[in-house]
Amino acid sequence: MRVSKMGKIGVLLAVMANELKIISREPGGLALLVILPYFIAGSMAFIASFFVKVTSSVFIRQFIGFEVLMLSMIMVQTGSRFLWEERRGGRLEFLLASPTSMYLILLGTSLVMIIVNIGAFTIASLPLFYMEYGLIGALG
């Protein structure tokens, strides 16, 4: 059975909608994704302030580094969680046996995680960029 190009897009959108529903069930995780880098970078900046002067630009670099590290770990963890939940729920076998390509399912799941993580990174970074550069500089 061959699926048309529009059918593949429909399947991709359905997979993405399902993954968004799964993510929206855990709003605390999204809040932690935005708040936790402040705690990690803030504690590292506090510890470093005993040894060197920590300026706002150094803090921003630390924050961006920790945010990228956290997002990478969360993306890997979410991918493994997806496979574990699908296997535990008995849906993984059906997904693998369905005429839908597993690559299409993985692409849909990955795209949702990329969009959510870019959104979280942007939301978490906006206050820092506003404090450092002001409104005009942050928009630029």
C-alpha positions as CSV (number, residue, x, y, z in Angstrom):
1,M,0.0,0.0,0.0
2,R,1.5,3.3,-1.1
3,V,0.8,6.5,0.8
4,S,0.6,9.7,-1.2
5,K,2.7,12.8,-0.4
6,M,-0.3,14.6,1.1
7,G,-1.1,11.4,3.1
8,K,2.5,11.4,4.5
9,I,2.1,15.1,5.6
10,G,-1.2,14.2,7.3
11,V,0.5,11.3,9.1
12,L,3.3,13.6,10.1
13,L,0.9,16.2,11.4
14,A,-1.0,13.5,13.3
15,V,2.2,12.3,15.0
16,M,3.2,15.8,15.9
17,A,-0.3,16.6,17.4
18,N,-0.1,13.4,19.4
19,E,3.3,14.3,20.7
20,L,2.1,17.8,21.6
21,K,-0.7,16.3,23.6
22,I,1.8,14.1,25.5
23,I,4.0,17.1,26.3
24,S,1.1,19.3,27.3
25,R,0.2,16.8,30.0
26,E,3.4,17.8,31.9
27,P,3.3,21.6,32.2
28,G,5.7,21.4,35.2
29,G,8.4,20.0,33.0
30,L,8.1,22.9,30.6
31,A,8.3,25.3,33.5
32,L,11.4,23.5,34.8
33,L,12.9,23.7,31.3
34,V,12.7,27.5,31.5
35,I,13.6,28.0,35.2
36,L,16.2,25.3,35.9
37,P,19.0,27.0,33.8
38,Y,18.8,30.0,36.0
39,F,19.4,27.9,39.1
40,I,22.3,26.0,37.5
41,A,24.0,29.0,35.9
42,G,23.2,31.2,39.0
43,S,24.8,28.6,41.4
44,M,27.8,28.3,39.1
45,A,28.2,32.1,38.9
46,F,27.9,32.3,42.7
47,I,30.6,29.7,43.1
48,A,32.8,31.4,40.5
49,S,32.3,34.8,42.1
50,F,34.5,33.6,45.0
51,F,37.4,33.2,42.5
52,V,36.9,35.8,39.8
53,K,34.6,38.7,39.0
54,V,31.5,37.5,37.2
55,T,30.1,40.1,34.9
56,S,26.7,39.9,33.2
57,S,28.3,38.9,29.9
58,V,30.0,35.9,31.6
59,F,26.8,35.0,33.3
60,I,25.0,35.1,29.9
61,R,27.6,32.8,28.3
62,Q,27.3,30.4,31.2
63,F,23.5,30.5,31.0
64,I,23.4,29.8,27.3
65,G,25.9,26.9,27.7
66,F,23.9,25.3,30.5
67,E,20.7,25.8,28.6
68,V,22.1,24.1,25.5
69,L,23.4,21.3,27.6
70,M,20.1,20.8,29.4
71,L,18.1,20.9,26.2
72,S,20.4,18.3,24.6
73,M,20.0,16.0,27.6
74,I,16.2,16.5,27.7
75,M,15.9,15.7,24.0
76,V,17.7,12.4,24.4
77,Q,15.7,11.6,27.5
78,T,12.5,12.4,25.8
79,G,13.3,10.2,22.8
80,S,14.0,7.3,25.1
81,R,10.9,8.1,27.2
82,F,8.8,8.0,23.9
83,L,10.1,4.5,23.0
84,W,9.7,3.2,26.6
85,E,6.1,4.5,26.9
86,E,5.2,3.2,23.4
87,R,6.7,-0.2,24.3
88,R,5.1,-0.3,27.7
89,G,1.7,0.6,26.3
90,G,1.9,-2.0,23.6
91,R,1.8,0.6,20.8
92,L,5.4,0.3,19.7
93,E,4.7,-3.0,18.0
94,F,1.7,-1.6,16.2
95,L,3.8,1.5,15.1
96,L,6.5,-0.8,13.7
97,A,4.0,-3.0,12.0
98,S,1.9,-0.2,10.5
99,P,2.3,1.0,7.0
100,T,3.6,4.3,8.3
101,S,7.4,4.6,8.1
102,M,9.1,4.6,11.5
103,Y,11.3,7.4,10.1
104,L,8.1,9.5,9.7
105,I,7.2,8.8,13.3
106,L,10.6,9.7,14.6
107,L,10.7,12.8,12.4
108,G,7.4,14.0,13.8
109,T,8.5,13.4,17.4
110,S,11.8,15.1,16.8
111,L,10.3,18.1,15.1
112,V,8.0,18.7,18.1
113,M,10.9,18.4,20.5
114,I,12.9,20.8,18.4
115,I,10.1,23.4,18.3
116,V,9.4,23.0,22.1
117,N,13.1,23.3,23.0
118,I,13.7,26.3,20.8
119,G,10.7,28.0,22.3
120,A,11.9,27.2,25.8
121,F,15.4,28.5,25.0
122,T,13.9,31.7,23.6
123,I,11.6,32.3,26.6
124,A,14.4,31.5,29.1
125,S,16.9,33.8,27.3
126,L,14.6,36.8,26.8
127,P,14.9,38.2,30.3
128,L,18.7,38.0,30.2
129,F,19.0,39.6,26.8
130,Y,16.6,42.4,28.0
131,M,18.6,43.0,31.1
132,E,21.9,43.1,29.2
133,Y,21.0,44.9,26.0
134,G,17.7,46.6,26.7
135,L,14.6,46.3,24.5
136,I,16.1,47.7,21.3
137,G,19.3,45.7,21.6
138,A,17.4,42.5,22.4
139,L,15.2,42.9,19.4
140,G,18.3,43.6,17.2
